[in-house]
Amino acid sequence: MARFDVGDSVSWNSEAGRVSGKIIKIHDSDFEYKGHRRRASPDEPQYEIKSDKTDHIAAHKESALSKNG
C-alpha cells in the first residue's frame, strides 16, 4: 500500500542536489515512463512528482522519497 498520497509534498536527491515537489500520480503496476518500462506493484509503488521549481516530472520509488513537513 502506498505510503504517500497524490498532493503530498516530498523531496529526493538528484544530481543537482535535494529537489522537492508534489506527487501527481501513483503507479501500482508496471508503466511506461519517457520511453522506458518502469516496474511498480501495490507493494512497491512508484510516484510521478512535479518539481516545485520547474515543470519537470520525475518518477521515483517510495524508498527514494521523504515527506516534507
Stockholm file with secondary structure:
# STOCKHOLM 1.0

chainA/1-69         MARFDVGDSVSWNSEAGRVSGKIIKIHDSDFEYKGHRRRASPDEPQYEIKSDKTDHIAAHKESALSKNG
#=GR chainA/1-69 SS CCSSCTTCEEEEEETTEEEEEEEEEEESSCEEETTEEECCCSSSCEEEEEESSSSCEEEEEGGGCEECC
#=GC SS_cons        CCSSCTTCEEEEEETTEEEEEEEEEEESSCEEETTEEECCCSSSCEEEEEESSSSCEEEEEGGGCEECC
//
